[in-house]
Amino acid sequence: MSKGDRLGGKFTLPGTKRSVYRMGYGAMQLAGKNVWGPPRDRQEAVAVLREAIESGIDHIDTSDFYGPYVTNQIIREALHPYPEALTLVTKVGGRRGENGEWLPAQSPAELLSAVHDNLRNLGVDVLDAVNLRLWGDGHAPAEESIAERFTVLAEQQQKGLIRHLGISNATAAQVEEANAIAPVVCVQNLYNLVYREDDGLIDSLAAKGIAYVPFFPLGGFTPLQSNTLSEVAAAIGATPMQVALAWLLQRSPNILLIPGTSSRTHLRENLAAAELEIPAAELERLDAIAATA
Ligand SMILES: NC(=O)c1ccc[n+]([C@@H]2O[C@H](COP(=O)([O-])OP(=O)(O)OC[C@H]3O[C@@H](n4cnc5c(N)ncnc54)[C@H](OP(=O)(O)O)[C@@H]3O)[C@@H](O)[C@H]2O)c1
């Protein structure tokens, strides 16, 4: 069944004139195996980005800790000078160890240097949007004050180096704390059909018009697998990954998607998911997956 809204329709970031299609693209997979460069096929990585833009995508999620630096360098090679309509969202707060470990980098000096690294590697004078990536407990957030760290980014916004701010791997209290320092336009946390810890947060952000951008929408390093998902996909003539994405678009109007792929074939499949409409009875079956997971 076709919905007709191109790329899921547009969403305007709160308090701004900036709007993006709800179907975006996550660039993490471009860095290579284990998000550690170089990629197996750099030309394909460049081609994926160019095709994403040609297909209408105007929201790309990235970070300098993908590669490290490799993903941003490929984005620059493929797309610079950037289309005016493109919103590039990056994140700071982490770094990679010598053996590819994911490590926090949250001191004021590390956050500042990450802002400047992103400006340089993306080849821009101003970053469209920057998420403060909190470390918490791996991919789950942990309660602690984020005021000092978010203030560092708010100051860079006041200096004109960052247009919009977001927060990642955050609790509801941390979003509120950040929003009192400077407007939060987006929250990027782990969420998908199976992992639904943020159901309440999504609804409260929707009421405030703040974007919720799930990472690992397809399960990330452990792709989503479920008999129900496969059955629903077969019933509506789509792939399980398309159904997982369409479910997110139908879950709440403030959800923006950034599925990650290093392949044009998967990119096309993912973009087509924005055209799917999952019937109510099948939605109910999908909603039950998390309850039994
Ligand atoms: N804030 C954070 O802490 C955080 C953490 C993780 C990720 N992120 C962001 O979120 C984005 C999305 O997350 P993600 O890339 O880790 O996970 P994901 O989108 O859930 O899944 C990506 C995986 O699914 C595969 N895939 C993509 N499309 C597919 C399709 N149509 N059919 C079958 N397999 C498919 C990809 O492999 P192929 O390359 O072979 O397609 C890749 O292995 C990232 O790109 C990144 O920008 C943020």
Ligand as a Chemical Component Dictionary entry (heavy atoms), coordinates in Angstrom:
data_LIG
# 
_chem_comp.id                   LIG 
_chem_comp.type                 NON-POLYMER 
_chem_comp.pdbx_formal_charge   0 
_chem_comp.three_letter_code    LIG 
# 
loop_
_chem_comp_atom.comp_id 
_chem_comp_atom.atom_id 
_chem_comp_atom.alt_atom_id 
_chem_comp_atom.type_symbol 
_chem_comp_atom.charge 
_chem_comp_atom.model_Cartn_x 
_chem_comp_atom.model_Cartn_y 
_chem_comp_atom.model_Cartn_z 
_chem_comp_atom.pdbx_ordinal 
LIG N1  N1  N 0  24.334 8.111  18.663 1  
LIG C1  C1  C 0  24.919 6.945  18.696 2  
LIG O1  O1  O 0  25.499 6.548  19.683 3  
LIG C2  C2  C 0  24.877 6.065  17.481 4  
LIG C3  C3  C 0  25.226 4.709  17.601 5  
LIG C4  C4  C 0  25.151 3.915  16.471 6  
LIG C5  C5  C 0  24.741 4.445  15.270 7  
LIG N2  N2  N 1  24.431 5.781  15.181 8  
LIG C6  C6  C 0  23.931 6.367  13.913 9  
LIG O2  O2  O 0  22.782 5.635  13.531 10 
LIG C7  C7  C 0  22.914 5.203  12.176 11 
LIG C8  C8  C 0  22.189 3.891  12.002 12 
LIG O3  O3  O 0  22.755 2.903  12.817 13 
LIG P1  P1  P 0  23.598 1.667  12.276 14 
LIG O4  O4  O 0  24.066 1.921  10.897 15 
LIG O5  O5  O -1 24.599 1.355  13.307 16 
LIG O6  O6  O 0  22.567 0.493  12.359 17 
LIG P2  P2  P 0  21.262 0.093  11.511 18 
LIG O7  O7  O 0  20.848 1.185  10.606 19 
LIG O8  O8  O 0  20.298 -0.427 12.500 20 
LIG O9  O9  O 0  21.781 -1.167 10.697 21 
LIG C9  C9  C 0  22.859 -1.115 9.848  22 
LIG C10 C10 C 0  23.170 -2.542 9.431  23 
LIG O10 O10 O 0  22.078 -3.050 8.681  24 
LIG C11 C11 C 0  22.517 -3.417 7.368  25 
LIG N3  N3  N 0  21.465 -2.999 6.443  26 
LIG C12 C12 C 0  21.117 -1.729 6.109  27 
LIG N4  N4  N 0  20.077 -1.738 5.260  28 
LIG C13 C13 C 0  19.771 -3.041 5.043  29 
LIG C14 C14 C 0  18.791 -3.697 4.259  30 
LIG N5  N5  N 0  17.922 -3.002 3.528  31 
LIG N6  N6  N 0  18.787 -5.060 4.269  32 
LIG C15 C15 C 0  19.651 -5.775 4.993  33 
LIG N7  N7  N 0  20.600 -5.197 5.774  34 
LIG C16 C16 C 0  20.659 -3.844 5.796  35 
LIG C17 C17 C 0  23.821 -2.705 7.137  36 
LIG O11 O11 O 0  24.678 -3.465 6.303  37 
LIG P3  P3  P 0  25.070 -2.964 4.831  38 
LIG O12 O12 O 0  26.100 -1.897 4.995  39 
LIG O13 O13 O 0  25.600 -4.211 4.202  40 
LIG O14 O14 O 0  23.819 -2.473 4.184  41 
LIG C18 C18 C 0  24.388 -2.637 8.555  42 
LIG O15 O15 O 0  25.050 -3.832 8.889  43 
LIG C19 C19 C 0  24.422 5.114  11.964 44 
LIG O16 O16 O 0  24.746 5.175  10.609 45 
LIG C20 C20 C 0  24.916 6.288  12.767 46 
LIG O17 O17 O 0  24.845 7.463  11.970 47 
LIG C21 C21 C 0  24.472 6.576  16.285 48 
# 
loop_
_chem_comp_bond.comp_id 
_chem_comp_bond.atom_id_1 
_chem_comp_bond.atom_id_2 
_chem_comp_bond.value_order 
_chem_comp_bond.pdbx_ordinal 
LIG N1  C1  SING 1  
LIG C1  O1  DOUB 2  
LIG C1  C2  SING 3  
LIG C2  C3  SING 4  
LIG C2  C21 DOUB 5  
LIG C3  C4  DOUB 6  
LIG C4  C5  SING 7  
LIG C5  N2  DOUB 8  
LIG N2  C6  SING 9  
LIG N2  C21 SING 10 
LIG C6  O2  SING 11 
LIG C6  C20 SING 12 
LIG O2  C7  SING 13 
LIG C7  C8  SING 14 
LIG C7  C19 SING 15 
LIG C8  O3  SING 16 
LIG O3  P1  SING 17 
LIG P1  O4  DOUB 18 
LIG P1  O5  SING 19 
LIG P1  O6  SING 20 
LIG O6  P2  SING 21 
LIG P2  O7  DOUB 22 
LIG P2  O8  SING 23 
LIG P2  O9  SING 24 
LIG O9  C9  SING 25 
LIG C9  C10 SING 26 
LIG C10 O10 SING 27 
LIG C10 C18 SING 28 
LIG O10 C11 SING 29 
LIG C11 N3  SING 30 
LIG C11 C17 SING 31 
LIG N3  C12 SING 32 
LIG N3  C16 SING 33 
LIG C12 N4  DOUB 34 
LIG N4  C13 SING 35 
LIG C13 C14 SING 36 
LIG C13 C16 DOUB 37 
LIG C14 N5  SING 38 
LIG C14 N6  DOUB 39 
LIG N6  C15 SING 40 
LIG C15 N7  DOUB 41 
LIG N7  C16 SING 42 
LIG C17 O11 SING 43 
LIG C17 C18 SING 44 
LIG O11 P3  SING 45 
LIG P3  O12 DOUB 46 
LIG P3  O13 SING 47 
LIG P3  O14 SING 48 
LIG C18 O15 SING 49 
LIG C19 O16 SING 50 
LIG C19 C20 SING 51 
LIG C20 O17 SING 52 
# 
